[in-house]
Amino acid sequence: MADLGGTLIAYIAWKHATRGLDLKAVDGFTPDQRFFIGVAQWACGDERPEHKRANAITNPHSPNEFR
């Protein structure tokens, strides 16, 4: 839920920051689509096993493959 809430807040902030700008489609994707593609790519990260172990102890977020 936190990732969804953070994504929503980031999207609203991005829309506010780009209001009035003439954003164009790139590679057939609208600016809004590119925003969410960026979010999806962020969630597809990969980690080394030792980093996963450390995060399991210290990070309240789920590992990327479970998001």
All heavy atoms as a GROMACS GRO file, in nm:
protein
  528
    1MET      N    1   0.081  -0.119   0.000
    1MET     CA    2   0.000   0.000   0.000
    1MET      C    3   0.086   0.126   0.000
    1MET      O    4   0.050   0.224  -0.061
    1MET     CB    5  -0.093   0.001   0.122
    1MET     CG    6  -0.207  -0.101   0.113
    1MET     SD    7  -0.310  -0.088  -0.034
    1MET     CE    8  -0.394   0.064  -0.008
    2ALA      N    9   0.198   0.121   0.070
    2ALA     CA   10   0.283   0.240   0.076
    2ALA      C   11   0.336   0.276  -0.062
    2ALA      O   12   0.344   0.394  -0.098
    2ALA     CB   13   0.397   0.218   0.174
    3ASP      N   14   0.375   0.174  -0.141
    3ASP     CA   15   0.425   0.202  -0.276
    3ASP      C   16   0.317   0.267  -0.361
    3ASP      O   17   0.343   0.360  -0.437
    3ASP     CB   18   0.473   0.075  -0.344
    3ASP     CG   19   0.604   0.024  -0.286
    3ASP    OD1   20   0.674   0.102  -0.220
    3ASP    OD2   21   0.634  -0.094  -0.307
    4LEU      N   22   0.194   0.218  -0.348
    4LEU     CA   23   0.084   0.276  -0.425
    4LEU      C   24   0.058   0.420  -0.382
    4LEU      O   25   0.041   0.509  -0.465
    4LEU     CB   26  -0.044   0.192  -0.408
    4LEU     CG   27  -0.166   0.242  -0.483
    4LEU    CD1   28  -0.139   0.251  -0.632
    4LEU    CD2   29  -0.283   0.152  -0.456
    5GLY      N   30   0.057   0.444  -0.251
    5GLY     CA   31   0.038   0.580  -0.201
    5GLY      C   32   0.149   0.673  -0.245
    5GLY      O   33   0.124   0.787  -0.286
    6GLY      N   34   0.272   0.626  -0.239
    6GLY     CA   35   0.386   0.706  -0.283
    6GLY      C   36   0.380   0.736  -0.431
    6GLY      O   37   0.412   0.847  -0.475
    7THR      N   38   0.338   0.636  -0.509
    7THR     CA   39   0.325   0.655  -0.653
    7THR      C   40   0.218   0.760  -0.682
    7THR      O   41   0.238   0.847  -0.768
    7THR     CB   42   0.290   0.522  -0.723
    7THR    OG1   43   0.398   0.430  -0.700
    7THR    CG2   44   0.271   0.540  -0.872
    8LEU      N   45   0.107   0.753  -0.613
    8LEU     CA   46  -0.001   0.849  -0.633
    8LEU      C   47   0.045   0.991  -0.598
    8LEU      O   48   0.022   1.085  -0.675
    8LEU     CB   49  -0.123   0.811  -0.549
    8LEU     CG   50  -0.242   0.906  -0.559
    8LEU    CD1   51  -0.294   0.914  -0.701
    8LEU    CD2   52  -0.352   0.862  -0.465
    9ILE      N   53   0.113   1.006  -0.486
    9ILE     CA   54   0.164   1.138  -0.446
    9ILE      C   55   0.265   1.189  -0.548
    9ILE      O   56   0.263   1.306  -0.587
    9ILE     CB   57   0.224   1.132  -0.305
    9ILE    CG1   58   0.112   1.110  -0.202
    9ILE    CG2   59   0.302   1.260  -0.273
    9ILE    CD1   60   0.161   1.076  -0.063
   10ALA      N   61   0.355   1.102  -0.594
   10ALA     CA   62   0.454   1.142  -0.694
   10ALA      C   63   0.387   1.182  -0.824
   10ALA      O   64   0.426   1.281  -0.888
   10ALA     CB   65   0.554   1.028  -0.719
   11TYR      N   66   0.284   1.108  -0.864
   11TYR     CA   67   0.212   1.139  -0.989
   11TYR      C   68   0.143   1.275  -0.979
   11TYR      O   69   0.152   1.358  -1.070
   11TYR     CB   70   0.111   1.029  -1.021
   11TYR     CG   71   0.033   1.053  -1.147
   11TYR    CD1   72   0.094   1.045  -1.271
   11TYR    CD2   73  -0.102   1.084  -1.143
   11TYR    CE1   74   0.024   1.068  -1.388
   11TYR    CE2   75  -0.174   1.108  -1.259
   11TYR     CZ   76  -0.110   1.098  -1.380
   11TYR     OH   77  -0.181   1.122  -1.496
   12ILE      N   78   0.077   1.299  -0.868
   12ILE     CA   79   0.009   1.429  -0.848
   12ILE      C   80   0.112   1.542  -0.849
   12ILE      O   81   0.089   1.647  -0.912
   12ILE     CB   82  -0.074   1.427  -0.718
   12ILE    CG1   83  -0.192   1.331  -0.733
   12ILE    CG2   84  -0.121   1.566  -0.682
   12ILE    CD1   85  -0.264   1.300  -0.602
   13ALA      N   86   0.225   1.522  -0.782
   13ALA     CA   87   0.329   1.624  -0.779
   13ALA      C   88   0.385   1.648  -0.919
   13ALA      O   89   0.409   1.763  -0.960
   13ALA     CB   90   0.440   1.584  -0.683
   14TRP      N   91   0.407   1.541  -0.994
   14TRP     CA   92   0.459   1.553  -1.131
   14TRP      C   93   0.360   1.628  -1.219
   14TRP      O   94   0.398   1.716  -1.296
   14TRP     CB   95   0.490   1.415  -1.187
   14TRP     CG   96   0.530   1.417  -1.331
   14TRP    CD1   97   0.648   1.460  -1.384
   14TRP    CD2   98   0.450   1.376  -1.441
   14TRP    NE1   99   0.645   1.448  -1.521
   14TRP    CE2  100   0.525   1.397  -1.558
   14TRP    CE3  101   0.321   1.324  -1.453
   14TRP    CZ2  102   0.476   1.368  -1.685
   14TRP    CZ3  103   0.273   1.294  -1.579
   14TRP    CH2  104   0.350   1.315  -1.693
   15LYS      N  105   0.231   1.595  -1.206
   15LYS     CA  106   0.128   1.664  -1.285
   15LYS      C  107   0.127   1.813  -1.251
   15LYS      O  108   0.114   1.898  -1.339
   15LYS     CB  109  -0.011   1.603  -1.262
   15LYS     CG  110  -0.027   1.462  -1.318
   15LYS     CD  111  -0.010   1.456  -1.467
   15LYS     CE  112  -0.136   1.495  -1.538
   15LYS     NZ  113  -0.125   1.477  -1.684
   16HIS      N  114   0.140   1.844  -1.122
   16HIS     CA  115   0.142   1.984  -1.080
   16HIS      C  116   0.267   2.055  -1.135
   16HIS      O  117   0.258   2.167  -1.185
   16HIS     CB  118   0.139   1.991  -0.927
   16HIS     CG  119   0.146   2.130  -0.873
   16HIS    ND1  120   0.041   2.220  -0.883
   16HIS    CD2  121   0.246   2.197  -0.810
   16HIS    CE1  122   0.076   2.334  -0.829
   16HIS    NE2  123   0.201   2.323  -0.784
   17ALA      N  124   0.382   1.990  -1.128
   17ALA     CA  125   0.507   2.050  -1.173
   17ALA      C  126   0.512   2.070  -1.324
   17ALA      O  127   0.582   2.159  -1.372
   17ALA     CB  128   0.626   1.965  -1.128
   18THR      N  129   0.441   1.988  -1.399
   18THR     CA  130   0.446   1.997  -1.545
   18THR      C  131   0.322   2.064  -1.604
   18THR      O  132   0.309   2.070  -1.727
   18THR     CB  133   0.463   1.857  -1.607
   18THR    OG1  134   0.354   1.773  -1.569
   18THR    CG2  135   0.595   1.794  -1.565
   19ARG      N  136   0.235   2.114  -1.519
   19ARG     CA  137   0.114   2.182  -1.568
   19ARG      C  138   0.154   2.299  -1.657
   19ARG      O  139   0.244   2.376  -1.624
   19ARG     CB  140   0.031   2.232  -1.450
   19ARG     CG  141  -0.102   2.287  -1.488
   19ARG     CD  142  -0.181   2.335  -1.372
   19ARG     NE  143  -0.115   2.295  -1.247
   19ARG     CZ  144  -0.164   2.318  -1.128
   19ARG    NH1  145  -0.276   2.381  -1.114
   19ARG    NH2  146  -0.098   2.279  -1.020
   20GLY      N  147   0.091   2.308  -1.770
   20GLY     CA  148   0.120   2.418  -1.862
   20GLY      C  149   0.233   2.391  -1.958
   20GLY      O  150   0.254   2.468  -2.052
   21LEU      N  151   0.309   2.285  -1.937
   21LEU     CA  152   0.417   2.250  -2.029
   21LEU      C  153   0.361   2.169  -2.146
   21LEU      O  154   0.265   2.094  -2.130
   21LEU     CB  155   0.525   2.168  -1.958
   21LEU     CG  156   0.598   2.238  -1.844
   21LEU    CD1  157   0.699   2.142  -1.782
   21LEU    CD2  158   0.667   2.363  -1.893
   22ASP      N  159   0.422   2.183  -2.260
   22ASP     CA  160   0.379   2.109  -2.379
   22ASP      C  161   0.460   1.980  -2.388
   22ASP      O  162   0.556   1.970  -2.465
   22ASP     CB  163   0.396   2.194  -2.504
   22ASP     CG  164   0.343   2.128  -2.629
   22ASP    OD1  165   0.252   2.043  -2.617
   22ASP    OD2  166   0.393   2.160  -2.738
   23LEU      N  167   0.422   1.881  -2.307
   23LEU     CA  168   0.492   1.753  -2.308
   23LEU      C  169   0.443   1.670  -2.426
   23LEU      O  170   0.324   1.660  -2.450
   23LEU     CB  171   0.467   1.679  -2.177
   23LEU     CG  172   0.508   1.753  -2.050
   23LEU    CD1  173   0.472   1.671  -1.927
   23LEU    CD2  174   0.656   1.785  -2.051
   24LYS      N  175   0.535   1.613  -2.496
   24LYS     CA  176   0.500   1.537  -2.617
   24LYS      C  177   0.524   1.388  -2.597
   24LYS      O  178   0.600   1.347  -2.510
   24LYS     CB  179   0.585   1.587  -2.733
   24LYS     CG  180   0.570   1.736  -2.759
   24LYS     CD  181   0.600   1.769  -2.900
   24LYS     CE  182   0.592   1.917  -2.929
   24LYS     NZ  183   0.469   1.981  -2.902
   25ALA      N  184   0.458   1.310  -2.679
   25ALA     CA  185   0.479   1.166  -2.679
   25ALA      C  186   0.621   1.137  -2.728
   25ALA      O  187   0.674   1.207  -2.814
   25ALA     CB  188   0.377   1.097  -2.768
   26VAL      N  189   0.682   1.033  -2.671
   26VAL     CA  190   0.815   0.988  -2.712
   26VAL      C  191   0.806   0.838  -2.735
   26VAL      O  192   0.755   0.764  -2.651
   26VAL     CB  193   0.921   1.018  -2.603
   26VAL    CG1  194   1.056   0.961  -2.641
   26VAL    CG2  195   0.930   1.168  -2.578
   27ASP      N  196   0.853   0.794  -2.849
   27ASP     CA  197   0.850   0.652  -2.885
   27ASP      C  198   0.709   0.594  -2.876
   27ASP      O  199   0.689   0.478  -2.839
   27ASP     CB  200   0.945   0.570  -2.798
   27ASP     CG  201   1.092   0.605  -2.823
   27ASP    OD1  202   1.124   0.645  -2.937
   27ASP    OD2  203   1.172   0.592  -2.729
   28GLY      N  204   0.609   0.677  -2.903
   28GLY     CA  205   0.470   0.631  -2.903
   28GLY      C  206   0.405   0.627  -2.765
   28GLY      O  207   0.292   0.582  -2.752
   29PHE      N  208   0.475   0.675  -2.661
   29PHE     CA  209   0.420   0.674  -2.526
   29PHE      C  210   0.390   0.818  -2.482
   29PHE      O  211   0.475   0.907  -2.496
   29PHE     CB  212   0.518   0.611  -2.427
   29PHE     CG  213   0.544   0.466  -2.453
   29PHE    CD1  214   0.663   0.425  -2.508
   29PHE    CD2  215   0.447   0.371  -2.422
   29PHE    CE1  216   0.687   0.291  -2.532
   29PHE    CE2  217   0.471   0.237  -2.446
   29PHE     CZ  218   0.590   0.196  -2.502
   30THR      N  219   0.272   0.838  -2.427
   30THR     CA  220   0.235   0.969  -2.374
   30THR      C  221   0.320   0.999  -2.251
   30THR      O  222   0.377   0.907  -2.190
   30THR     CB  223   0.087   0.973  -2.335
   30THR    OG1  224   0.067   0.887  -2.222
   30THR    CG2  225  -0.004   0.933  -2.451
   31PRO      N  226   0.326   1.125  -2.209
   31PRO     CA  227   0.400   1.157  -2.086
   31PRO      C  228   0.348   1.079  -1.966
   31PRO      O  229   0.428   1.031  -1.884
   31PRO     CB  230   0.378   1.307  -2.070
   31PRO     CG  231   0.359   1.356  -2.211
   31PRO     CD  232   0.283   1.246  -2.279
   32ASP      N  233   0.218   1.063  -1.953
   32ASP     CA  234   0.163   0.986  -1.841
   32ASP      C  235   0.206   0.840  -1.848
   32ASP      O  236   0.242   0.781  -1.745
   32ASP     CB  237   0.010   0.995  -1.840
   32ASP     CG  238  -0.039   1.132  -1.800
   32ASP    OD1  239  -0.006   1.230  -1.869
   32ASP    OD2  240  -0.111   1.142  -1.699
   33GLN      N  241   0.204   0.783  -1.966
   33GLN     CA  242   0.247   0.644  -1.980
   33GLN      C  243   0.394   0.630  -1.943
   33GLN      O  244   0.433   0.534  -1.877
   33GLN     CB  245   0.224   0.595  -2.124
   33GLN     CG  246   0.079   0.573  -2.156
   33GLN     CD  247   0.057   0.543  -2.304
   33GLN    OE1  248   0.120   0.604  -2.391
   33GLN    NE2  249  -0.032   0.449  -2.332
   34ARG      N  250   0.478   0.726  -1.984
   34ARG     CA  251   0.620   0.720  -1.951
   34ARG      C  252   0.642   0.731  -1.800
   34ARG      O  253   0.732   0.666  -1.745
   34ARG     CB  254   0.698   0.827  -2.026
   34ARG     CG  255   0.703   0.799  -2.177
   34ARG     CD  256   0.809   0.879  -2.252
   34ARG     NE  257   0.833   1.012  -2.203
   34ARG     CZ  258   0.768   1.122  -2.244
   34ARG    NH1  259   0.672   1.112  -2.335
   34ARG    NH2  260   0.799   1.240  -2.194
   35PHE      N  261   0.560   0.810  -1.732
   35PHE     CA  262   0.571   0.819  -1.586
   35PHE      C  263   0.552   0.680  -1.524
   35PHE      O  264   0.633   0.636  -1.442
   35PHE     CB  265   0.466   0.915  -1.530
   35PHE     CG  266   0.464   0.920  -1.380
   35PHE    CD1  267   0.546   1.008  -1.312
   35PHE    CD2  268   0.383   0.835  -1.306
   35PHE    CE1  269   0.547   1.012  -1.173
   35PHE    CE2  270   0.382   0.838  -1.167
   35PHE     CZ  271   0.465   0.927  -1.101
   36PHE      N  272   0.446   0.610  -1.566
   36PHE     CA  273   0.418   0.480  -1.505
   36PHE      C  274   0.515   0.372  -1.553
   36PHE      O  275   0.542   0.277  -1.479
   36PHE     CB  276   0.272   0.441  -1.528
   36PHE     CG  277   0.180   0.524  -1.443
   36PHE    CD1  278   0.106   0.627  -1.498
   36PHE    CD2  279   0.171   0.501  -1.307
   36PHE    CE1  280   0.023   0.705  -1.419
   36PHE    CE2  281   0.089   0.579  -1.226
   36PHE     CZ  282   0.014   0.682  -1.283
   37ILE      N  283   0.569   0.385  -1.672
   37ILE     CA  284   0.674   0.293  -1.717
   37ILE      C  285   0.796   0.310  -1.626
   37ILE      O  286   0.858   0.212  -1.584
   37ILE     CB  287   0.711   0.317  -1.864
   37ILE    CG1  288   0.597   0.269  -1.955
   37ILE    CG2  289   0.843   0.248  -1.901
   37ILE    CD1  290   0.612   0.310  -2.100
   38GLY      N  291   0.829   0.433  -1.591
   38GLY     CA  292   0.939   0.459  -1.500
   38GLY      C  293   0.916   0.398  -1.364
   38GLY      O  294   1.007   0.339  -1.304
   39VAL      N  295   0.794   0.407  -1.313
   39VAL     CA  296   0.760   0.345  -1.184
   39VAL      C  297   0.778   0.194  -1.193
   39VAL      O  298   0.835   0.131  -1.104
   39VAL     CB  299   0.616   0.382  -1.141
   39VAL    CG1  300   0.573   0.300  -1.021
   39VAL    CG2  301   0.605   0.530  -1.111
   40ALA      N  302   0.730   0.135  -1.302
   40ALA     CA  303   0.740  -0.010  -1.319
   40ALA      C  304   0.886  -0.054  -1.328
   40ALA      O  305   0.925  -0.156  -1.271
   40ALA     CB  306   0.663  -0.053  -1.444
   41GLN      N  307   0.968   0.023  -1.398
   41GLN     CA  308   1.109  -0.013  -1.410
   41GLN      C  309   1.180  -0.002  -1.275
   41GLN      O  310   1.267  -0.084  -1.244
   41GLN     CB  311   1.178   0.074  -1.514
   41GLN     CG  312   1.136   0.039  -1.655
   41GLN     CD  313   1.196   0.131  -1.759
   41GLN    OE1  314   1.231   0.245  -1.731
   41GLN    NE2  315   1.207   0.081  -1.881
   42TRP      N  316   1.142   0.094  -1.194
   42TRP     CA  317   1.200   0.107  -1.060
   42TRP      C  318   1.171  -0.019  -0.978
   42TRP      O  319   1.256  -0.067  -0.905
   42TRP     CB  320   1.143   0.231  -0.992
   42TRP     CG  321   1.166   0.232  -0.845
   42TRP    CD1  322   1.280   0.266  -0.779
   42TRP    CD2  323   1.072   0.193  -0.744
   42TRP    NE1  324   1.262   0.251  -0.643
   42TRP    CE2  325   1.134   0.206  -0.620
   42TRP    CE3  326   0.940   0.148  -0.748
   42TRP    CZ2  327   1.070   0.177  -0.500
   42TRP    CZ3  328   0.876   0.119  -0.630
   42TRP    CH2  329   0.941   0.133  -0.508
   43ALA      N  330   1.050  -0.072  -0.993
   43ALA     CA  331   1.009  -0.188  -0.913
   43ALA      C  332   1.070  -0.318  -0.965
   43ALA      O  333   1.055  -0.421  -0.902
   43ALA     CB  334   0.857  -0.198  -0.911
   44CYS      N  335   1.136  -0.314  -1.079
   44CYS     CA  336   1.195  -0.435  -1.137
   44CYS      C  337   1.344  -0.447  -1.107
   44CYS      O  338   1.417  -0.512  -1.181
   44CYS     CB  339   1.174  -0.437  -1.288
   44CYS     SG  340   1.003  -0.460  -1.335
   45GLY      N  341   1.389  -0.386  -1.002
   45GLY     CA  342   1.530  -0.388  -0.969
   45GLY      C  343   1.580  -0.526  -0.932
   45GLY      O  344   1.503  -0.618  -0.905
   46ASP      N  345   1.710  -0.540  -0.930
   46ASP     CA  346   1.773  -0.666  -0.893
   46ASP      C  347   1.876  -0.636  -0.784
   46ASP      O  348   1.939  -0.531  -0.786
   46ASP     CB  349   1.840  -0.729  -1.014
   46ASP     CG  350   1.878  -0.874  -0.991
   46ASP    OD1  351   1.826  -0.934  -0.896
   46ASP    OD2  352   1.958  -0.925  -1.069
   47GLU      N  353   1.890  -0.728  -0.690
   47GLU     CA  354   1.983  -0.708  -0.580
   47GLU      C  355   2.074  -0.828  -0.563
   47GLU      O  356   2.035  -0.941  -0.593
   47GLU     CB  357   1.907  -0.691  -0.447
   47GLU     CG  358   1.812  -0.576  -0.440
   47GLU     CD  359   1.741  -0.576  -0.306
   47GLU    OE1  360   1.638  -0.642  -0.295
   47GLU    OE2  361   1.793  -0.509  -0.214
   48ARG      N  362   2.192  -0.805  -0.511
   48ARG     CA  363   2.281  -0.914  -0.476
   48ARG      C  364   2.226  -0.984  -0.352
   48ARG      O  365   2.160  -0.922  -0.267
   48ARG     CB  366   2.421  -0.861  -0.448
   48ARG     CG  367   2.488  -0.806  -0.573
   48ARG     CD  368   2.620  -0.749  -0.537
   48ARG     NE  369   2.593  -0.639  -0.443
   48ARG     CZ  370   2.683  -0.556  -0.398
   48ARG    NH1  371   2.806  -0.567  -0.434
   48ARG    NH2  372   2.650  -0.459  -0.314
   49PRO      N  373   2.250  -1.114  -0.336
   49PRO     CA  374   2.198  -1.188  -0.221
   49PRO      C  375   2.235  -1.126  -0.086
   49PRO      O  376   2.153  -1.120   0.005
   49PRO     CB  377   2.259  -1.327  -0.237
   49PRO     CG  378   2.286  -1.340  -0.383
   49PRO     CD  379   2.320  -1.201  -0.430
   50GLU      N  380   2.360  -1.077  -0.073
   50GLU     CA  381   2.400  -1.019   0.056
   50GLU      C  382   2.323  -0.890   0.085
   50GLU      O  383   2.294  -0.859   0.200
   50GLU     CB  384   2.551  -0.995   0.062
   50GLU     CG  385   2.608  -0.906  -0.046
   50GLU     CD  386   2.647  -0.978  -0.175
   50GLU    OE1  387   2.606  -1.093  -0.198
   50GLU    OE2  388   2.722  -0.915  -0.253
   51HIS      N  389   2.289  -0.817  -0.019
   51HIS     CA  390   2.210  -0.695  -0.001
   51HIS      C  391   2.067  -0.731   0.039
   51HIS      O  392   2.006  -0.664   0.124
   51HIS     CB  393   2.212  -0.612  -0.130
   51HIS     CG  394   2.158  -0.474  -0.113
   51HIS    ND1  395   2.044  -0.432  -0.175
   51HIS    CD2  396   2.203  -0.370  -0.040
   51HIS    CE1  397   2.020  -0.307  -0.141
   51HIS    NE2  398   2.115  -0.266  -0.058
   52LYS      N  399   2.013  -0.837  -0.019
   52LYS     CA  400   1.879  -0.884   0.019
   52LYS      C  401   1.874  -0.924   0.166
   52LYS      O  402   1.778  -0.893   0.236
   52LYS     CB  403   1.837  -1.003  -0.067
   52LYS     CG  404   1.786  -0.966  -0.201
   52LYS     CD  405   1.732  -1.090  -0.270
   52LYS     CE  406   1.690  -1.057  -0.411
   52LYS     NZ  407   1.634  -1.171  -0.479
   53ARG      N  408   1.977  -0.994   0.212
   53ARG     CA  409   1.981  -1.036   0.353
   53ARG      C  410   1.984  -0.914   0.445
   53ARG      O  411   1.911  -0.907   0.544
   53ARG     CB  412   2.102  -1.125   0.379
   53ARG     CG  413   2.082  -1.268   0.334
   53ARG     CD  414   2.191  -1.360   0.387
   53ARG     NE  415   2.321  -1.331   0.330
   53ARG     CZ  416   2.363  -1.374   0.210
   53ARG    NH1  417   2.283  -1.447   0.137
   53ARG    NH2  418   2.483  -1.343   0.166
   54ALA      N  419   2.066  -0.817   0.413
   54ALA     CA  420   2.074  -0.696   0.495
   54ALA      C  421   1.941  -0.621   0.493
   54ALA      O  422   1.894  -0.574   0.597
   54ALA     CB  423   2.186  -0.606   0.446
   55ASN      N  424   1.880  -0.612   0.377
   55ASN     CA  425   1.751  -0.542   0.367
   55ASN      C  426   1.640  -0.616   0.441
   55ASN      O  427   1.549  -0.553   0.496
   55ASN     CB  428   1.711  -0.523   0.221
   55ASN     CG  429   1.768  -0.396   0.163
   55ASN    OD1  430   1.810  -0.307   0.236
   55ASN    ND2  431   1.771  -0.388   0.032
   56ALA      N  432   1.646  -0.747   0.444
   56ALA     CA  433   1.544  -0.824   0.516
   56ALA      C  434   1.542  -0.789   0.664
   56ALA      O  435   1.438  -0.794   0.730
   56ALA     CB  436   1.568  -0.973   0.497
   57ILE      N  437   1.656  -0.748   0.715
   57ILE     CA  438   1.669  -0.712   0.857
   57ILE      C  439   1.638  -0.565   0.881
   57ILE      O  440   1.576  -0.529   0.980
   57ILE     CB  441   1.810  -0.746   0.908
   57ILE    CG1  442   1.833  -0.896   0.898
   57ILE    CG2  443   1.832  -0.696   1.049
   57ILE    CD1  444   1.978  -0.938   0.916
   58THR      N  445   1.679  -0.479   0.787
   58THR     CA  446   1.675  -0.335   0.813
   58THR      C  447   1.571  -0.257   0.735
   58THR      O  448   1.539  -0.144   0.772
   58THR     CB  449   1.813  -0.273   0.782
   58THR    OG1  450   1.842  -0.295   0.643
   58THR    CG2  451   1.922  -0.334   0.868
   59ASN      N  452   1.518  -0.314   0.628
   59ASN     CA  453   1.427  -0.240   0.540
   59ASN      C  454   1.283  -0.287   0.560
   59ASN      O  455   1.255  -0.406   0.545
   59ASN     CB  456   1.470  -0.260   0.394
   59ASN     CG  457   1.399  -0.168   0.299
   59ASN    OD1  458   1.293  -0.113   0.329
   59ASN    ND2  459   1.456  -0.151   0.182
   60PRO      N  460   1.189  -0.196   0.590
   60PRO     CA  461   1.051  -0.237   0.610
   60PRO      C  462   0.978  -0.273   0.480
   60PRO      O  463   0.869  -0.328   0.484
   60PRO     CB  464   0.987  -0.114   0.676
   60PRO     CG  465   1.067   0.000   0.627
   60PRO     CD  466   1.208  -0.053   0.613
   61HIS      N  467   1.039  -0.244   0.365
   61HIS     CA  468   0.974  -0.272   0.237
   61HIS      C  469   0.997  -0.416   0.193
   61HIS      O  470   1.100  -0.475   0.222
   61HIS     CB  471   1.026  -0.177   0.129
   61HIS     CG  472   0.993  -0.035   0.157
   61HIS    ND1  473   1.084   0.049   0.219
   61HIS    CD2  474   0.882   0.038   0.135
   61HIS    CE1  475   1.028   0.169   0.232
   61HIS    NE2  476   0.906   0.165   0.183
   62SER      N  477   0.902  -0.470   0.120
   62SER     CA  478   0.915  -0.604   0.065
   62SER      C  479   1.024  -0.605  -0.042
   62SER      O  480   1.047  -0.504  -0.108
   62SER     CB  481   0.784  -0.648   0.000
   62SER     OG  482   0.681  -0.651   0.095
   63PRO      N  483   1.090  -0.721  -0.063
   63PRO     CA  484   1.186  -0.730  -0.173
   63PRO      C  485   1.117  -0.701  -0.306
   63PRO      O  486   0.996  -0.725  -0.323
   63PRO     CB  487   1.233  -0.876  -0.167
   63PRO     CG  488   1.204  -0.919  -0.026
   63PRO     CD  489   1.083  -0.842   0.016
   64ASN      N  490   1.193  -0.650  -0.403
   64ASN     CA  491   1.137  -0.608  -0.530
   64ASN      C  492   1.056  -0.716  -0.599
   64ASN      O  493   0.951  -0.688  -0.657
   64ASN     CB  494   1.249  -0.560  -0.624
   64ASN     CG  495   1.307  -0.428  -0.579
   64ASN    OD1  496   1.240  -0.350  -0.514
   64ASN    ND2  497   1.431  -0.404  -0.612
   65GLU      N  498   1.102  -0.842  -0.593
   65GLU     CA  499   1.029  -0.946  -0.666
   65GLU      C  500   0.891  -0.975  -0.608
   65GLU      O  501   0.809  -1.041  -0.672
   65GLU     CB  502   1.110  -1.076  -0.676
   65GLU     CG  503   1.134  -1.144  -0.544
   65GLU     CD  504   1.270  -1.111  -0.484
   65GLU    OE1  505   1.326  -1.005  -0.511
   65GLU    OE2  506   1.320  -1.196  -0.408
   66PHE      N  507   0.861  -0.925  -0.488
   66PHE     CA  508   0.732  -0.946  -0.427
   66PHE      C  509   0.643  -0.823  -0.430
   66PHE      O  510   0.534  -0.823  -0.375
   66PHE     CB  511   0.748  -0.995  -0.283
   66PHE     CG  512   0.822  -1.124  -0.274
   66PHE    CD1  513   0.948  -1.130  -0.219
   66PHE    CD2  514   0.767  -1.240  -0.326
   66PHE    CE1  515   1.018  -1.249  -0.212
   66PHE    CE2  516   0.835  -1.361  -0.320
   66PHE     CZ  517   0.962  -1.365  -0.261
   67ARG      N  518   0.690  -0.718  -0.491
   67ARG     CA  519   0.610  -0.594  -0.497
   67ARG      C  520   0.510  -0.601  -0.609
   67ARG      O  521   0.527  -0.651  -0.710
   67ARG     CB  522   0.700  -0.472  -0.516
   67ARG     CG  523   0.779  -0.444  -0.392
   67ARG     CD  524   0.867  -0.325  -0.414
   67ARG     NE  525   0.932  -0.295  -0.288
   67ARG     CZ  526   0.956  -0.174  -0.247
   67ARG    NH1  527   0.926  -0.073  -0.319
   67ARG    NH2  528   1.015  -0.155  -0.132
   0.00000   0.00000   0.00000
